[in-house]
Amino acid sequence: MALLKITDASGRQWEFVLAPQASCTIGRAPDNVVVLDDPRASRYHAHVNSGDDGSFIMIDGAIINGQLKRSANKVFINGEPRYEQPLKNGDRVTIGASTLRFEQQAEERTDVRYDDKPLGHTQLLISANDVMSTMLRSKPDVGPARDKVLEALQRKANILAALYEMSKTLGSVFDLNAIFAKATDIIFRSTPADRVVALLADVTNSDNLEDVKLTPIATRARDEKLEAHARRLTIGRTITRKVMKDRVALLSQDAAADEQFAGVDSIVSQGVRSTICAPLVSETRVHGALYADRLDPFASFKPDDLELISAVAAQTAIAVENARAHERLAREEVARANYSRFLPEYVVKQMLENPDSFKLGGVNQTITVLFADIRGFTRISEHAPPEKIVNLLNRYFSAMTDIIFAHGGTLDKYLGDGLMALFGAPTTTPQDAANAVNAAVAMQRRIIGINQELRDEGLPEIGVGIGLHTGEATVGYIGSERRSEYTAIGDVVNTASRLESNSKGGEILISDATAKLSRGRYKLKTREPINVKNRQQPVVLWEVDWQKSSGALSSSGSNKEVSSV
């Protein structure tokens, strides 16, 4: 078992189990395997590869478009910058303001081998749903001796004490290693099991339990004498499949003497006389199984052992469910924070509820594109301290982004001191053009307040030019599998950008297509048409008189002042 114990810049702590033969990407982007809430981390800062010998190598950077691109702030291992280094148990990796501690235990890396021999004779089955009631109800024996009654009561008290101890420990633990360590400890203390294996189902596989891959998370023997022998044993895949599929705990008793086990190598030839397997069942799914066996051919489990291991498995399943939910919520929290910087809340919600939508590809649809840019920003930056310029941009972008989101737009990107926004992506509505115009007007009005703040601080005022155009574009995730962005491409984008470049500070220029679809409440003034590259006909241009409102749209007269509704 190899894992990373992670503490990111926000103080959030969690653990990630490194899987053999799988690459683990680390960075700020939400599609990394390990997502760091850390502004000093690159979007794709580093990755961990595994070797054939079970080793793990930390590599600075990520493979982008087939090439290794190094991080901006480097990767430090035990305080020293490293581009590539095999990880040793206890190594401390620093990425930005985040730390990742690598831990690897030799006994946890032992592979478990499976066989597919037929299932032998089953002495006892217990439904996972009836574990507690079966375990605690009185036995039907008639007139037992007093010491037998006391012994049974004492055993039940011990079981309850063990389960209570386990519930206290697992209630606040989200580390799978710690969860299974506690479960195996309880089993060894309360049953005669010689070996316990915790098997976790691969959540990325299909829900078909016949094909699900089981990964050993913990493999432990009762003592060192049995350790070497336990490592050589296989696990009956037929048993694990049955308990997971039927959601029952299974006790195979007296296997060595059972004719139906003839030829079953995992039980007879290896000297395993008694086996218990219990599913890790929660309300939503089967997370795996706990597998325990006796290695003494003359020893066997009792029905009470089946009941206790089933009860431990039931509590372990709840803890696993909580751990996975905690990890999922933590990743969603970081993803939501990253997505919310560019997308409206309803779009973020759609993406989190439907992760499959986050993939390369696009669709053609009608959108309205908005470009906005600060006029005279170069002049301002030459005469003001850098910290004030950064503060100005942050204040400006925060205000403009809030307005775009409030009107249902999607922030495509920041472009220096400008920005690009989409209305009608990813979801189109009949009000997209009107929402875009209303957003542009709200942006110009907000600039009035920002300028008042700048005057109070002794800074020059700013003016913002805005251009909008409506048309068909290709919208979707564009880029590579390693890095992509949600954006739009097409003539509509180029035309909107050209309209913005022709606008002066305080002006909103819109195309005729936007004017016809917007039906806003603002007067429109005609402007001279402009020529745009790759367009044969000049673009009919309108200026939004955003300080006035009235009337109804009449798009028939190209040389008249009109107003839109």
N, C-alpha and C positions, 0 to 999 in steps of 0.2 A: 504494500500500500504506500503510495506516494501522494502527498498533498501539499498545497500552498495555504498557509495561514495568512490572511490578507487583512491589512488595515489601510483604508484609503484616506485621502486628504480630509474627507468630511468626518472621519472618526469611526465610520462604519466598519465592523469586523465580521468576517465570515471565512469559511474554509472551502476550498475547491479540490476535489479528488482528481488527480492526473491519471488519465487512462492510457495504457500502453498502446503504441502504434497510432496515436491520435495527436494532432497538433493543437496546442492551446494558445490562442491569440490573446494579447493583453493590451488594453489601451482605453482611450476615452470614448471612442465611437460605440454606439449601442449594439452593434452587431458583433463585437468581440465576444469571445468565450468568457473572459474575465473583464468586466467593465469597471473602470476606475473613475470615480467622481473626483477628478483631480485636474485642475486647469493647467498644471505643469506637465501633465502626461500628453504625449502625442496621441492623435486619433488611433493610430495603430503603432504602439510603442515597441512591443517586443512579442516574441512567441517562444513556446517551449516545445521542443521535439523530443521524441523518445527513441532510444536505440534498441537494437535487437536483444541486447543483453539486459534490458530492464532499466538502463540509465536514462536520465533526463538532461537535456541541454538547453540552457537559457541563451537566446539569440536576440541581440539588439536589432530592432527594426521589424519590417514585415515584407512579404513578397507582394508587390504591387505591379500589375501588368508584366509579370514574369521576372521582375528584377527586385533585388533586396534593397529596400529604402530604409536607411538608418533613422533612428529617432532624433529629435532636436536636442533633448536634454540628457541623452545617454542612459545606460543601465549600469547601476553600481551594484557589485556583488561583494559583500563584506567590506564596503567602503571604497572599493577600487573600481574604476570604470572598466567594463568588459564588453567586447563585441560578441564574444561567444565563449561559453564556459560550461563544462559539465557540472551539474549541481550535486553537492554532497549534503548529507543529513545535517541540518542546522544552519545552512547557508542563509544569509540575510540579503535579500534583493531589494534595492531601493529604486523606485521609479517616481520621479517628481517628488511629491510629498507623501507618497504611499510606500508602505513596506510589505514585502511578501516573504515569509519564512518558509523555507523548504524543509519538509520532514519526510523521511522514508525509513520504514522499519522492515528489516529483512524478512521477518516472519509473515508480514502482511503481503509480501510479493509472491508467495508460494502459489503456483498455479494449481487449480483444482481440475482433475480430469473426470470426465463423465463417461458413462456407458449407456447403451440403449437396450439392455437385456429386458426380457419380459418381466412384469411385476409379479413377485411371488405372492404367497398366501398372506392375506391381511387379517390380523387378529382383531383389530379394533379401529374404528373410525369415529371421529367426533366433528360435528359441524362447527365451523368457525363462529357462527352466530350463537351457538349454545355453550360456548366455552365456560363462562362464569357460572351460569346456572347449573351446568353439569358438574363442575368442579366442587361447588359449595353445597349441593343438595345432599341430604342424608342418604346413607347406603341402605339398601333394602334387606341387609342381613337381619335375621331374627334372633333375638336373645344373645348377642355377643357378650363375651366376658367383659368385666369392668375395665381391665387393663387395655383391652382392645379398643373400647370406647374412648378411653383417655388418650390412647395412642393416636386414634383417628382425629380426635379433637385437637390434639397438639400439632399434628401435621397440618391441619387446615389453618390453625393459628399461625404456623410458620409460613405457610404459603401466603396468607393475607399480609403478614409482616413484610415478606419479600416483595410482593407486588406493590405494597404501599411505599416501600423504600424506592422501588423502581420508578413509580409514578412521580415521586418528589424530584428524583434526579432528572427524569426525562421531560418534565414540564417546561423547563427553560433551556433545554439543550437543543442546538440545531446542527451539531456536528455528528455526522453519520458514524464516524469512527468511535466517538464516545458513546453513542447510542448502542451500537452493537457490542462494545466492550462491556457495558453494564448488563446487557441481556445475557451474554455468555457467562458472566460472573454469577448471575442469579441461577442460571441453569446448572453450573458446576456445583454451587453450594446446596442446591435443593434436589438434585437428581444424581444418579450414578453415571451420567454420561461421561464417556472418555474423550470424545471429540465433538466439537460444535463448529458448524460452518454457517455463516450468515451469507445468504445469496440475495443480491439485489437485481431486480429486473431492469433492463435497459428501457428507460421511458421514451426513447426516441423510436423504438421499434413499434410495430403495429400492435393492436390490442389482441391479436391472435396469440393466446397463451401457448399454443403448440409450437410456435416459432420464436417465442421471446428468448432473448439472450440473457442468461444469468451470470452476473459477475460476483466472484467471492470478495466480500468486503472484509470479513474477519474469519480466520481459520485458526482455531486454538485447540490444543490438547490439554488434558487434565494436568499432566506433569511432563518433565523433560524426558523421562524414559519412554513415554508414548509418542513424543513429538516426531521422531524420525519415522516411526511406523505409520503414524497418521498421515504424514505427507505423501506416502506411497499409495494411499487408498483412493479409489474413485468414488463418485457419487452417482447413484442410479437416477438417470435423467427421467426414466419412466415414473419414478416416485414423485420427483419434483413437479413434473407436468400434471400428474393426477391431482396432487393437493392444490395446485394453483388453479387448475381448470374447474375442479369440483368444489373448491373452497372448503376442504375438509382437512383435518389433521389425521395423520396415518401412523399407526404403530405396527411394524412388522416384527412378529415375535417368533422366537425359536427358529430362526431362519436356517441354521445349520442342520436341523433335523427335519426340515420340511421338504418333502419330495418335490413340491412345485418350484423350489428354488434350485433344483439341479441345473447346473450349467450357468448359473448367474454369478459371474466372476466377482462382481462388486460386493457380494455378500458371502458366498460360500467359500471360494478359494482364498479370499482375503481374511477369513476368520471372523467376519462380522456376524454376530448372532442376533442382535436386536437393533432396530432402527426406528427413529421417530422423525417425522417431517411435518412441519406445521406452516401454513401459509401466512404471509404478512398481509392481512386483508383490512382495508379501510372502507369507508363508505363509497369512495369514488373508484378504487381500483385495487388490484393485487400488486403489491410492491415487491414481492419476492418470497423467500421462504427461510425458515430456520431448520437446519438439518443436524440431527444429533445421533450418535450411535455408540454402542458398547463394543470394545475391541477384544474383550475376553469372550472366547467361544462358549464358555460355560456360564455366562451372565446374561441377564436380560432386563429390559425395562418392564415396569408395571403400568397398569392403566392410570394410576395416580400421576406417574411421570408424564404420560401423554397429556393429561389435563393441565399440569403445571406449565409444560413447554408451550402448550396451546395458548394459555393465558399470557405467558411472557411474549409470545409472538403477537398476540392481539395488542398489547400495550406498545410493543416495538413498532407495529404498523402505524399506530397513531403518531408516535414520535417521528417516524420517517415521513409521514404525510405532512406534519408540521414543519419539518426541516425543508422539505421540497417546496412547500408553500412559502416559507420564509425566504428561501433563495429566489423563488420566482418573483415575489413581491419586491425584493431588494433590486433585482435586475429591472423590473418594470419601473421602479421608482427612478432609477438612473436614466432609463430610456425615456420615461415621461419628461424628466427634466431637460434632456437633450432635444427631444422632438418638440417640446413646447416652446423652444426658442424660435422655431421656424413655422410651426403649423398651429392652426386653431385647435382648441381643446377637443372639439368633436372629432377632428381628424385623428388626433393622437389616440383618442379612445378607440376609434375604428382600427387603428394599426395594432394596438395592444390586444384587442379582442380577436384580431385576425392576422397573426404574424405572417401567414403565407402571402399576404399582400405585399410584404417587404421583399420584393425580388425584382430582378432586372426585367425591363419590358415597358411598353407604353401603349396608350390608346390615342386615337385622334378625336378631339372634341373641341367645341367652341368655347373659348375663354376670353377674358379681358385682361390684358397685361398692363401693369402700372409701373412706370419708372419715375423715380424722384431723385433729384440731385441738388446739393447745396451750391449756390452761385457765390463766387468770390471766396471760396474756402481756402485756396492757396494763399491769398493775400492775408487772410486772418491768421493762418498758421505761421506766417513769417513774422508776425508782430506779437505773438502771444506765447507764453511759456508752454512747453509740451504737456504738462499735467493739466492745464486749463483746456487745451485742445482736446485731450482725451476725455475730460469731463464733459465738454460740450458735445462731442460725438455720442458718448454714452447716453447723455440726457436726450439728445435728438432722436437716436435710434430707438430708445425705450418708448418715447412718446409715439413715434410713428408706427412702431410695431404693435403697440396696444390698439391704436386706431384701426390698423389693417385687420387684426384679429376680431375686433368688435364688429366689423362689417363683413365678416365671413371670408376674408382673404387668407391666402397662404403666403408667407414670406419665403420667397425663393432664395434670395441671397443678398448680402451686403456687398456693395461695389465701391470700395474706398469711402467717399463721403456720400455715396448714393445707395439706393436699394432698388430691388425688383420684386414685385408682388404679383400673384396670380389670383384671379377671381373666376371661379368655375372649375377649380381643380382642388382636390380630386373629384368633388361632386358638383355637377352643374345644376343651376336653377335658373328660372326665367328672370330673376332679379340680379344676376351677376354683374351686368354692365351698370345698372343703377347703383348697386352696392359699391362698385369701383369708383364711380363719380362721387358718390356721397363720402367715401373714404378720402378721396383727394381733397374735397372741400374741407373736411374735418382736419386734415393735415395742415392745410394753409391757415386755417383759423388757429390751430395750436401753435403755429410759428409766431403768431402775434404775441402769445403769452411767453414763449421762449425768448423772443427779442426783448421783452420787458425785463426778464431776468438777466439777460446779457448786459443791458444798459446799466442795471443796478450793480453789476460786477465790473463795469468799466470796459466791457468788450464790445466790439462793433456788432451791429445787427447782421443777421443772415437772411438770405432770400432763397427760396426753394422753387425750382422749376419742375413741373410734373407733366408727363405725357401718357396718354392711354390709347390703346387700340384694341379692337375686338375682331377675332377671326379664329380660324381653325388652326390648332397646333398639335404636335405630338407631345403628350404629357405622360410622365412616368419616371421610374428609377433608371437613370442613365449612368453608365460607367462600367466598372468591372465587378466581378464577384467579391473582390476584396474591399472595394470602395466605390460607392455610388451615391448619387444625390437625386432628390426629387426635384425635377425641373421641367421646363417646357422649351421646345425648339421649334423653329419655323419662321415664316415670314412675319407673322403677327408680332413676334418678339422683336425682330429687327425694326419693324415699322414703329412700334411703341417707343423704342429707344431713340429713334430719329425724331419723333415728336417731342420727346423730353429735351433733346439737345437743342431744339429750336425754341424752347420756351425760356422766358426770362424769369427772374426771381419774382415769385408771387403769382405766376401764371399757371393755368391748367389748360393744356391743349389736348383735344380729343379728336379722333377721326370721325368721319361721317357714319361709319358702321357703329361706333360706340354711341354717337348721338341718337341714332335711330332706335337703338335697343335700350338705352338708359332710361328714357322717359322720366327724367328727374325733374326737380322743381326749380332748376337754375336757368337763367337766361343764357343763351349762346350767342356769341358774336362771331361773324364770319372772319376768317383769316385767309390770306393768300395760300392757295394749294402749294404743296412742296413735292419735289421729286425725291423718290426713295430708290436706292439701288435695287436692281432686279425687278422693278415695277415699271411697266410701260406707261401707265397713266399716273398723273400726279395724284397725291392723296388730298382729298377734300378735308379742310381743316376748320375746326371750331374752337373758340376760346370760351371757357366757362366763366361767366360773370358771377363768381361765387359770393360776392357781397350783396347780391340781389336775388330775389326769388319771386316768380309769378307765372301765370299763364300756362298754355298748353303748347306742346311741341308741334311745329310745322316744318317738316324737313323738305318741303318742296322748293322753297326759294333759297338758292345758294348764295345770293348776294344781299339777303335781308337779315336784320337782327331778328332772331326767333327765340322762343322760350320753350322749355320742355316740361312735360308733366311726369 
